[in-house]
Amino acid sequence: MMRIVSVTLFVVCITLVGSAPTWAATARYDVSYLWHSRLDNVYAYRQQVARVLGPRVSKRLKVVRKKSGLYGLIYHRRGDSAGARRVARTHSKLLRSRGLESAAPVRSMNWTYPSSSIGSSQPPQSSKTKTTEARTQEIRNLGAAVERYIKSLRRKGRISNDERTAWSVYDFTTGKKLVGINEDVQFQAASLVKPFFAMAFFHKVRKGGLLYGPKSRRHMERMIQYSNNHSTNWVMRQVGGPRAMHSILRSKYPQIFQDTHIVEYIPVNGRTYRNKASAHDYSRFLYALWNEDIPGAREIKRLMSLPGPDRLYTGARAIPKGTLVYNKTGSTARLCGDMGILVVKGKDGKRYPYTLVGVIEKRGRARNYGSWIRSRGNVIRKVSNLVYAGISQQHGLRSL
């Protein structure tokens, strides 16, 4: 009797398995990385993803267009859903380690390609957009222009009522602060303070308490270039932990770190909300860094110039190609920020450096982290365009 039941069940299973392809075989899946209304932003993001995932994957990274008008970046694989999920998980780990967004499976479609050169890493010539509103008019007060732009986003609901922002711009050429909005307000620090940690490490090196060798250099590069939290905590432990880090910054360099509070290591889940700093502290740090008035300034500048994610240059189409960038991003489900020095080259061949700090903080965790962090990152890019327009007009720099 048991044999008959077993055979019957076996036959039923064969029947069920055999019938699956009639509906499942038609479902094919790709992997998605980004959807955006701006084609140029998708192409810029493609370059970042391609650098992380390597040439074999980049050959199949396609920029596509939905019927809704949104542009997307996908890995064209047309496989089953389980395979797409595995690939998405693997790619997500790599991308998140470099400060980029997670990947996700997406149903394959008859994608529309916006370029005749499918899979090209460069945007088609026809995709060049008109200059932004900021570049078509004279900007007499850059701070007021940034404030107007942020207020316009609030009216449109693109920045919520539970979000606050801070902005700071300093022009090294003129020695003037051009933008200072909520500069002295404390915000969550996220990863923006990691260059501070590097400086505290080099403070102890200068005092003879630590050595900067191959191991510490490796951890320092991972901390700054890839925002690796394990390496960040390693650096903090060498200095003596959060309390010692805080003490060095506040007691030895009070002219810089007036609103910075370091109280925790980076948690395993990356949800670092307790460390605090202000846009003014970032600005003062960048000023001292550029003028090499802090320990390890040259090495920190090298670390901050290594290829990595940024919201000041990549995807900010107004910024000329070849601009030097020294930056550090910060990202959590409650904060999106970037702080750095941009060094643009004028038509006279001279370099014009300036700092830009942008921070957007949400009171609670964003429900859709990926969508929120991308949209706020694009706000920072738009402000970066706006700032360059003002700098360009002031110094008569070369336009695009």
Helices and strands as residue ranges (DSSP letters): H 2-19, H 21-24, E 29-36, H 39-53, H 55-58, E 61-65, E 71-79, H 81-97, E 104-107, G 125-127, G 133-135, H 142-155, E 163-171, E 176-181, E 186-188, H 194-206, H 214-225, H 229-239, H 242-247, I 248-252, E 276-278, H 279-290, H 297-305, E 324-332, E 335-345, E 351-362, H 369-395
